[in-house]
Amino acid sequence: MSKLKIAVQKSGRLHNDSMKILKGIGISIDNGKDQLKASARNFPIEVFYLRNGDIPQYLRDGVVDAAIIGENVLIEKGNDITIVEKLGFSKCRVSIAIPKSSKYKAFSDLSGKRIATSYPNTVKQYFKKNGINLNLHIINGSVEIAPNIGLADAICDIVSSGSTLFKNNLKEVEVLFRSEAVLASSPFINDEKQQILDKIKFRFQSVLKGRQSKYILLNAPNDKLQDIINILPGMKSPTVLPLAKKGWSSVHSVLNKNEFWDIIDELKLNGAQGILVCPIEKLVI
C-alpha cells in the first residue's frame, strides 16, 4: 500500500498540537531530532516537517498529499487548496493592532497609514473590500516591533492571547478573521491515498467530538426520572439502569461541554444526585 504524505509545521504550537492529535488517533511516529520526515510504525503515512508558509505550495504541487496547517496560511497563500476538516485547535485571529497611544474610532482611520505585515494578500483584500487606501510594508518575522522603530503606524498579524501585543505596547483594533488548524488535501491526491485520508479524517472527528463532550452519570428518583431524561440531550436517548435502592435509577448520558454547567444546574433542581462527570477520549458516532 502507498503511504500518505502529510505535512505538519516543523516547530511551534501548531506542530505540538498536530503531533498530539496524530498520537490521539493511534498513529505512532518514529521521528528523531531535526528529521525532515518520519514514517509511522502502525499506519501508512509519512510525516513531513515543513515551514508553515511553504506547505500550500507543496500541496499545490502534489509533493505532499495532505497537511495540518493554519487556516490563516491557506487564506493568505492557498485559497485554492481544499479544506477537508476544521480541527478546532491552535485557534487565533488575524488582526490589526496599533500603538496604545494612537487614537482609533473606525477602520477608516487606517486610510493611508503604513501597515506592516507578513500577510500582504489578506490585508490587501480586506482593505480593498472596505474601500480603504493601503500603504503596505511586507515584513517576514517579528512585525510587532515595526511601530516601535518607526517603520509602520500599525501591524497586521496573528493574535492568540494578546500577550505579544501587550509587551510591545500595542492594542488590537480590528479582527480580519478567526483561524484554527485545518486538515487540507492536495488536488493531486489519488484514490488509494484518499482512502487513507478518509480514515484519518474519521479518526480526527472521533477525537474532536470527544474533546467537545462530557460523559455524565447521575442518580435519579424514579418519580423525577422523566423530567430528568427530558433535560438530557443525549446521543439518541439516555441509558437508564435500576439502582439497588428501591425507587432510584442510574442515568448515563453525553453532554456538550459548552452546555454542561447550565444542564447540571437544571438537573440538580429536578432532583438529580451523585452527579459524576468524566472526560471522553474519543466519541465514535
C-alpha positions as CSV (number, residue, x, y, z in Angstrom):
1,M,0.0,0.0,0.0
2,S,1.2,3.5,-0.8
3,K,1.9,5.9,2.1
4,L,0.0,9.1,2.5
5,K,2.4,12.0,2.7
6,I,1.2,14.5,5.3
7,A,2.9,17.8,6.2
8,V,2.9,19.5,9.6
9,Q,4.6,22.6,10.8
10,K,8.2,21.9,11.8
11,S,8.0,23.7,15.2
12,G,5.9,25.8,17.4
13,R,2.4,25.4,19.0
14,L,0.8,24.1,15.8
15,H,3.5,21.4,15.5
16,N,2.9,20.3,19.1
17,D,-0.9,20.2,18.7
18,S,-0.6,18.4,15.3
19,M,1.6,15.6,16.8
20,K,-0.7,15.4,19.8
21,I,-3.8,14.7,17.6
22,L,-1.9,12.2,15.5
23,K,-0.9,10.4,18.6
24,G,-4.6,10.7,19.8
25,I,-5.8,8.7,16.7
26,G,-3.3,5.9,17.4
27,I,-0.6,6.8,14.9
28,S,2.9,6.3,16.3
29,I,5.6,8.4,14.6
30,D,9.2,7.4,14.6
31,N,10.8,10.8,14.4
32,G,14.2,11.8,15.7
33,K,15.7,15.2,16.3
34,D,15.9,17.5,13.3
35,Q,14.4,15.0,10.9
36,L,12.6,16.4,7.9
37,K,10.3,13.4,7.5
38,A,9.4,10.3,9.5
39,S,7.2,7.2,9.0
40,A,4.5,5.8,11.2
41,R,5.1,2.4,12.6
42,N,1.5,1.3,12.5
43,F,-0.2,3.3,9.8
44,P,0.6,4.0,6.1
45,I,1.7,7.6,6.4
46,E,4.9,9.7,6.2
47,V,5.0,13.0,8.1
48,F,6.9,15.9,6.5
49,Y,8.1,18.7,8.9
50,L,7.9,21.9,6.9
51,R,7.8,25.7,7.3
52,N,4.1,26.6,7.6
53,G,4.3,29.2,4.8
54,D,5.8,26.6,2.4
55,I,3.1,24.0,2.9
56,P,0.4,25.4,0.4
57,Q,2.9,25.2,-2.5
58,Y,3.8,21.6,-1.5
59,L,0.1,20.7,-1.6
60,R,-0.4,22.6,-4.8
61,D,2.5,20.7,-6.5
62,G,1.4,17.3,-5.1
63,V,4.7,16.9,-3.2
64,V,2.6,16.1,-0.1
65,D,-0.9,14.6,-0.2
66,A,-2.3,16.4,2.9
67,A,-1.4,18.8,5.6
68,I,-2.3,20.0,9.1
69,I,-2.0,23.7,8.6
70,G,-3.3,27.0,10.0
71,E,-6.3,28.3,8.1
72,N,-4.8,31.7,8.1
73,V,-1.9,30.4,5.9
74,L,-4.3,29.0,3.4
75,I,-6.3,32.2,3.3
76,E,-3.0,34.1,2.6
77,K,-1.2,31.6,0.3
78,G,-3.5,28.7,-0.6
79,N,-7.2,29.7,-1.1
80,D,-7.3,27.2,-3.9
81,I,-6.5,24.4,-1.6
82,T,-9.3,22.1,-0.3
83,I,-10.0,22.1,3.4
84,V,-11.1,18.6,4.5
85,E,-11.8,19.2,8.1
86,K,-11.5,22.1,10.6
87,L,-9.7,20.7,13.7
88,G,-10.6,23.2,16.5
89,F,-7.1,23.7,17.9
90,S,-4.3,26.3,17.5
91,K,-7.0,29.0,17.3
92,C,-6.0,32.5,16.6
93,R,-7.2,35.6,14.8
94,V,-5.6,37.8,12.2
95,S,-5.9,41.4,13.5
96,I,-4.8,45.0,13.0
97,A,-3.0,46.5,16.0
98,I,-1.8,50.0,16.6
99,P,0.2,51.7,19.4
100,K,-1.7,52.2,22.6
101,S,-1.2,55.9,22.4
102,S,-2.8,56.1,19.0
103,K,-6.5,57.2,18.6
104,Y,-8.9,54.9,16.8
105,K,-12.6,55.3,16.1
106,A,-13.2,53.4,12.9
107,F,-11.5,51.3,10.3
108,S,-11.3,54.4,8.0
109,D,-8.8,55.9,10.4
110,L,-6.2,53.5,8.9
111,S,-6.5,55.0,5.4
112,G,-3.1,55.8,4.1
113,K,-1.4,54.6,7.3
114,R,1.7,52.4,7.0
115,I,0.7,48.8,7.8
116,A,3.5,46.2,8.5
117,T,2.5,42.6,7.9
118,S,3.6,39.1,6.7
119,Y,0.0,38.6,5.4
120,P,0.0,41.0,2.4
121,N,-2.6,39.3,0.3
122,T,-5.0,39.1,3.3
123,V,-4.5,42.8,4.1
124,K,-4.9,43.9,0.5
125,Q,-8.2,42.0,0.1
126,Y,-9.6,43.3,3.4
127,F,-8.7,47.0,2.7
128,K,-10.0,46.7,-0.9
129,K,-13.3,45.2,0.3
130,N,-13.7,48.2,2.8
131,G,-12.6,50.8,0.2
132,I,-9.7,52.0,2.3
133,N,-6.3,53.2,0.9
134,L,-3.4,51.0,1.9
135,N,0.3,51.7,2.4
136,L,1.8,48.3,2.9
137,H,5.1,47.2,4.3
138,I,5.8,43.5,3.9
139,I,7.9,42.0,6.8
140,N,8.9,38.4,7.4
141,G,9.4,37.8,11.1
142,S,8.5,39.9,14.1
143,V,6.2,42.5,12.7
144,E,5.1,43.7,16.2
145,I,8.3,45.7,16.5
146,A,7.6,47.8,13.4
147,P,5.7,50.7,15.1
148,N,8.3,51.0,17.9
149,I,11.1,51.6,15.4
150,G,9.1,54.0,13.3
151,L,8.7,51.6,10.3
152,A,4.9,51.5,10.4
153,D,1.9,53.1,12.0
154,A,0.1,49.7,12.5
155,I,0.6,46.0,12.1
156,C,-1.5,43.1,10.9
157,D,-0.5,39.8,12.5
158,I,-1.9,36.6,14.1
159,V,-3.1,37.1,17.7
160,S,-3.7,34.3,20.2
161,S,-3.6,35.5,23.8
162,G,-2.6,39.1,23.0
163,S,0.4,39.0,25.3
164,T,2.9,39.8,22.5
165,L,0.9,42.9,21.6
166,F,0.8,44.0,25.3
167,K,4.6,43.5,25.6
168,N,5.1,45.8,22.5
169,N,2.7,48.5,23.8
170,L,0.1,47.7,21.0
171,K,-3.6,47.3,21.1
172,E,-5.9,45.2,18.9
173,V,-8.4,47.4,17.0
174,E,-9.7,45.3,14.1
175,V,-10.2,41.5,13.6
176,L,-10.0,40.5,10.0
177,F,-10.9,36.9,10.6
178,R,-10.6,34.0,13.0
179,S,-8.4,31.0,12.3
180,E,-7.8,27.4,13.5
181,A,-5.8,24.4,12.4
182,V,-7.3,22.5,9.4
183,L,-6.8,19.3,7.6
184,A,-6.2,20.1,3.9
185,S,-5.6,18.0,0.8
186,S,-3.7,18.2,-2.4
187,P,-5.6,18.5,-5.7
188,F,-3.4,15.6,-7.0
189,I,-4.3,13.1,-4.2
190,N,-5.1,9.7,-5.8
191,D,-7.9,7.3,-4.9
192,E,-5.7,5.0,-2.8
193,K,-4.3,7.8,-0.7
194,Q,-7.8,9.5,-0.5
195,Q,-9.0,6.3,1.3
196,I,-6.2,6.7,3.9
197,L,-7.0,10.4,4.3
198,D,-10.7,9.5,4.8
199,K,-9.7,7.1,7.7
200,I,-7.6,9.9,9.3
201,K,-10.5,12.3,8.9
202,F,-12.9,9.9,10.6
203,R,-10.4,9.3,13.5
204,F,-9.9,13.1,13.8
205,Q,-13.6,13.6,14.0
206,S,-13.9,11.0,16.8
207,V,-11.2,12.7,18.9
208,L,-12.7,16.2,18.3
209,K,-16.2,15.1,19.2
210,G,-14.7,13.5,22.4
211,R,-13.0,16.8,23.3
212,Q,-16.3,18.6,22.9
213,S,-18.2,16.2,25.1
214,K,-18.6,15.0,28.7
215,Y,-19.9,11.7,29.9
216,I,-22.3,12.1,32.8
217,L,-23.7,9.6,35.3
218,L,-26.3,10.5,38.0
219,N,-28.8,9.0,40.4
220,A,-32.4,10.0,39.9
221,P,-35.5,9.3,42.0
222,N,-38.0,7.4,39.8
223,D,-40.8,9.9,40.3
224,K,-38.5,12.6,38.8
225,L,-37.0,10.3,36.1
226,Q,-38.9,11.5,33.1
227,D,-38.2,15.2,34.0
228,I,-34.5,14.5,34.2
229,I,-34.5,12.5,30.9
230,N,-36.2,15.4,29.2
231,I,-33.4,17.7,30.3
232,L,-30.6,15.5,28.9
233,P,-29.9,15.8,25.2
234,G,-28.1,12.5,24.9
235,M,-26.8,10.9,21.7
236,K,-30.2,9.3,21.0
237,S,-31.6,8.8,24.5
238,P,-30.0,8.3,27.9
239,T,-29.2,4.9,29.4
240,V,-31.3,4.2,32.4
241,L,-30.5,1.4,34.9
242,P,-32.2,0.4,38.2
243,L,-30.2,1.0,41.4
244,A,-30.1,-1.5,44.3
245,K,-32.0,1.2,46.3
246,K,-35.7,0.9,45.5
247,G,-37.3,3.8,43.8
248,W,-34.0,5.1,42.2
249,S,-32.3,4.7,38.9
250,S,-28.9,5.5,37.4
251,V,-28.9,7.7,34.3
252,H,-26.0,7.8,31.8
253,S,-25.7,10.4,29.0
254,V,-23.3,12.6,27.0
255,L,-23.3,16.4,27.2
256,N,-21.8,19.1,25.1
257,K,-19.1,20.8,27.2
258,N,-20.4,24.2,26.2
259,E,-23.8,23.5,27.6
260,F,-22.5,21.5,30.6
261,W,-23.0,23.8,33.6
262,D,-26.5,25.1,32.6
263,I,-27.7,21.5,32.3
264,I,-26.1,20.4,35.6
265,D,-27.9,23.2,37.4
266,E,-31.2,22.2,35.9
267,L,-30.6,18.5,36.8
268,K,-29.9,19.4,40.4
269,L,-33.1,21.5,40.6
270,N,-35.0,18.4,39.3
271,G,-33.7,16.0,41.9
272,A,-30.6,14.5,40.4
273,Q,-28.0,13.4,42.9
274,G,-24.5,11.9,42.9
275,I,-23.6,13.5,39.5
276,L,-20.4,12.1,38.2
277,V,-18.7,13.8,35.1
278,C,-15.9,12.1,33.1
279,P,-13.9,13.2,30.1
280,I,-14.3,11.3,26.8
281,E,-11.2,10.3,25.0
282,K,-12.9,9.6,21.7
283,L,-16.6,9.6,20.5
284,V,-17.4,7.4,17.5
285,I,-20.9,8.1,16.0
